Amino acid sequence: MLVRGSRPLLVEALLNLLDNAIRVTPEEGAVVVSLDANGNAVRLSVEDGGLGVPPEERERIFQPFYRIPRTSAGATDEGSGLGHAIVRGIAQAHGGRVEFVEAPRGKSVFRLLLPPIPPPETTTVSPRSPATRGHPPALTEF
């Protein structure tokens, strides 16, 4: 699964998603990270163990400085409220998006969706063709 982009920015997006998930997950909870792809997107998902996001707050959580107060044991409401806004900006800068999905039991999943790099086209060259003069074709690392 390959995407084209700025490694430092993509790492920053992942760290923001993880930091937010850890902040809202009680000590006995779990944070689950998964990565998968289909033809349209590479999808990085971070599921927290928190209380979820009320429906009326779901779009506001991507606004800069917006924070939802947390009251569960072990969860904190520390932070600047910039994490999800930063992730959204990074996703958009890479031609992608970030989305919120409600998981079972009210938990939250944030998905970073980025356009994949299509696999390189392969060309078969005969070992005896004039281009190779009896030598196997060179491999290129992508």
C-alpha positions in Angstrom: 0.0 0.0 0.0 1.7 3.1 -1.2 0.7 6.8 -1.1 2.5 9.8 -2.4 3.1 12.5 0.1 5.1 14.1 2.8 6.3 11.5 5.3 6.6 14.1 8.1 3.1 15.4 7.5 1.6 11.9 7.3 3.4 10.9 10.5 2.0 14.0 12.1 -1.5 13.0 11.0 -1.1 9.5 12.5 0.3 10.8 15.7 -2.6 13.3 16.1 -5.1 10.5 15.6 -3.3 8.3 18.1 -2.9 11.1 20.6 -6.6 11.9 20.5 -7.6 8.3 20.8 -5.4 7.7 23.8 -6.7 10.9 25.5 -10.3 9.7 25.3 -9.7 6.0 26.1 -10.0 5.0 29.7 -7.0 3.1 31.2 -8.7 -0.3 30.9 -9.8 0.5 27.3 -8.0 -0.1 24.0 -7.0 1.8 20.9 -7.1 -0.2 17.6 -5.2 0.9 14.5 -5.8 -0.8 11.1 -4.6 -0.2 7.6 -6.3 -1.5 4.4 -6.8 -0.5 0.8 -9.2 -0.9 -2.1 -8.8 0.5 -5.6 -9.9 4.0 -4.5 -8.1 4.7 -1.2 -5.6 3.6 1.4 -7.4 3.7 4.7 -5.8 4.2 8.1 -8.3 3.7 10.8 -7.9 4.6 14.5 -10.6 3.3 16.9 -10.7 4.7 20.4 -12.3 3.2 23.5 -14.0 6.4 24.6 -17.6 7.5 25.0 -18.1 8.4 21.3 -19.0 11.7 19.8 -22.6 13.0 20.1 -24.2 13.4 16.6 -24.5 17.2 17.0 -20.7 17.5 17.6 -19.5 15.3 14.7 -18.7 18.0 12.2 -17.5 20.5 14.8 -14.7 18.2 16.0 -12.8 19.1 12.8 -12.9 22.9 13.6 -9.8 24.4 15.0 -9.7 24.7 18.8 -13.0 22.8 19.3 -13.0 20.3 22.2 -15.6 18.0 23.6 -15.5 17.8 27.4 -14.8 14.2 28.6 -16.1 12.8 31.9 -15.3 9.1 31.8 -12.7 7.7 34.3 -9.3 7.8 32.8 -10.2 10.0 29.8 -8.9 13.6 29.8 -10.0 16.7 28.1 -6.5 18.1 27.8 -5.3 19.4 24.5 -5.7 22.4 22.3 -8.5 21.2 20.1 -6.3 21.3 17.0 -5.6 17.6 16.4 -8.5 16.7 14.1 -8.3 20.1 12.2 -4.6 19.3 11.6 -5.4 15.8 10.4 -8.1 17.2 8.0 -5.7 19.7 6.6 -3.0 17.1 6.0 -5.5 14.8 4.4 -6.7 17.5 2.0 -3.2 18.5 1.2 -2.6 14.9 0.0 -5.8 14.7 -2.0 -7.6 12.7 0.7 -10.0 13.2 3.5 -10.6 12.3 7.1 -13.9 10.9 8.3 -15.6 10.0 11.5 -17.5 6.7 11.9 -19.4 5.6 14.9 -18.2 2.1 16.0 -20.2 -0.4 18.0 -20.8 0.4 21.6 -20.6 4.2 20.9 -16.8 4.2 20.3 -15.3 6.4 17.6 -13.3 5.5 14.5 -11.4 8.2 12.6 -10.4 7.2 9.1 -7.6 8.9 7.1 -8.3 8.1 3.4 -5.6 8.8 0.9 -5.4 8.2 -2.8 -3.2 5.1 -3.6 -0.3 5.1 -6.0 -1.3 2.7 -8.7 0.9 -0.3 -9.1 3.5 0.0 -11.8 2.6 -1.5 -15.1 4.7 -4.5 -15.9 6.2 -5.2 -19.2 7.5 -8.6 -20.2 10.7 -8.6 -22.1 12.1 -11.7 -23.7 15.6 -12.5 -22.4 16.7 -12.8 -26.0 15.3 -9.5 -27.3 17.7 -7.0 -28.7 17.0 -4.6 -25.7 18.5 -7.1 -23.2 21.1 -8.9 -25.4 20.8 -12.0 -23.4 20.8 -10.3 -20.0 17.7 -10.3 -17.7 15.9 -7.0 -17.4 16.9 -4.7 -14.5 14.6 -4.4 -11.6 13.6 -1.0 -10.3 12.7 -0.5 -6.7 9.7 1.7 -6.1 
